[in-house]
Amino acid sequence: MLMLLFYIGDERYACECDHILEIIPKIELKAVTHTQPYVKGVLNYAGSPVPVVDFSMLCDGRSSAPYLSTRIIILRRNKGDDVVQTLGLMAERVTDTIGHKLEDFSDSGVRLRDAPYLGGVLHDEHGIIHSVVVDKLFDTVDQVLC
């Protein structure tokens, strides 16, 4: 299984590539007022509006750094009955993949009540990688999605 690697500062995160439709450059978004600070706006993706969530803002309360490698990851999940939900996830340093699956990640031993989308951790020669469980990420931001 292939997983996409991205960052918040020096912390590494990974999500399964099966949920990724496309990775696009950080572009100008249509702002949405009266919503959560982590909702950066909406983009037009193949003729449909897609909300974009800033992963750094969601996790850390600060905007993603304006790196050239900051990207918007277009994620999808099947909600059943042929309903597909899409979400743009803005993340820093979206440049690498790793050959692992969610089952390779171990329980961190810490319950993250405010971040249920963060799964287990994986240790490699560079330190810790946190897994992002895409379905739980959708569930977390579902209050602001249609």
C-alpha positions in Angstrom: 0.0 0.0 0.0 1.2 3.4 -0.8 0.8 6.4 1.6 1.4 10.1 1.0 3.7 11.8 3.4 3.2 15.4 4.4 4.2 17.7 7.3 3.2 20.2 9.9 6.5 21.9 10.7 8.9 19.0 11.4 6.1 16.5 12.3 5.4 13.9 9.6 1.9 12.6 8.7 0.8 10.0 6.2 -2.6 9.0 4.6 -3.5 6.1 2.3 -3.2 7.0 -1.4 -6.5 5.0 -2.1 -8.4 8.1 -0.9 -6.6 10.6 -3.0 -8.1 11.8 -6.3 -5.4 14.3 -7.1 -2.8 16.6 -5.6 -2.9 20.2 -6.9 -0.8 23.3 -6.2 -1.9 25.7 -3.6 -4.3 28.0 -5.4 -6.5 31.0 -4.7 -9.7 29.8 -2.9 -13.1 31.3 -2.7 -13.3 32.4 0.9 -16.2 31.2 3.1 -17.3 33.4 6.0 -18.9 32.3 9.3 -17.2 28.9 9.4 -14.3 27.3 11.4 -10.9 28.9 11.0 -9.4 25.7 9.5 -11.8 26.0 6.5 -9.7 28.0 4.1 -12.3 28.2 1.3 -13.8 26.4 -1.6 -12.3 25.5 -4.9 -13.9 24.4 -8.2 -12.8 20.9 -8.9 -14.1 19.4 -12.2 -17.1 21.7 -12.0 -18.0 20.9 -8.4 -17.3 23.0 -5.3 -14.9 21.3 -2.9 -14.2 22.7 0.6 -10.6 23.0 1.6 -9.3 22.4 5.1 -5.9 23.6 6.3 -4.4 20.6 8.1 -1.9 22.7 10.0 -4.7 25.0 11.2 -6.9 22.0 12.2 -4.1 20.3 14.2 -1.9 23.1 15.4 -4.0 26.3 15.1 -1.6 28.0 12.6 -1.9 28.3 8.8 0.2 26.1 6.5 3.5 27.6 5.7 3.7 29.1 2.2 6.3 26.6 0.8 6.4 25.8 -2.9 5.6 22.2 -1.8 2.4 23.2 0.1 -0.3 21.5 -1.8 -4.0 20.7 -1.8 -4.7 17.0 -1.6 -8.1 16.2 -3.1 -9.6 13.4 -0.9 -12.7 11.3 -1.4 -14.7 8.9 0.6 -17.7 6.8 -0.3 -20.6 7.4 1.9 -22.7 4.6 0.4 -25.5 4.6 -2.1 -23.1 5.9 -4.8 -22.6 9.1 -2.8 -18.9 10.3 -2.9 -17.8 13.1 -0.6 -14.7 15.2 -1.5 -12.5 17.4 0.6 -9.4 19.4 -0.1 -6.7 19.0 2.5 -4.0 21.8 2.4 -0.7 20.4 3.7 2.9 21.3 3.9 5.8 19.6 2.1 3.7 17.2 0.1 6.6 15.6 -1.8 7.1 11.9 -0.8 5.3 8.6 -0.4 6.0 5.6 1.8 5.3 1.9 1.2 3.2 1.2 4.3 -0.4 0.6 5.2 -2.5 1.6 8.3 -2.0 -1.8 9.8 1.8 -1.1 10.0 1.2 1.8 12.5 1.1 1.1 16.2 -1.1 2.6 18.8 0.6 5.7 20.3 -0.7 5.0 23.8 -2.3 8.4 23.9 -6.0 9.0 23.3 -6.4 12.1 21.1 -10.0 13.1 21.9 -9.7 16.4 20.0 -8.0 14.7 17.0 -9.7 11.4 16.3 -8.5 11.4 12.7 -4.9 10.8 14.0 -4.3 7.1 14.1 -1.2 5.1 15.1 2.4 5.9 14.7 5.3 4.4 12.8 8.9 4.7 13.7 11.6 4.9 11.0 15.2 6.1 10.7 13.9 9.8 10.6 11.6 9.5 13.7 7.8 9.2 14.0 5.2 9.3 11.3 1.5 9.9 12.4 -1.2 8.2 10.4 -4.2 10.2 9.3 -7.4 8.1 9.0 -9.2 9.7 6.2 -12.7 8.6 7.1 -12.3 10.0 10.6 -10.9 13.2 9.1 -14.1 13.5 7.1 -16.2 12.8 10.2 -14.3 15.4 12.2 -15.0 18.2 9.7 -18.4 16.9 8.7 -20.1 19.6 10.9 -18.9 22.2 8.3 -19.4 20.1 5.1 -22.6 19.6 3.2 
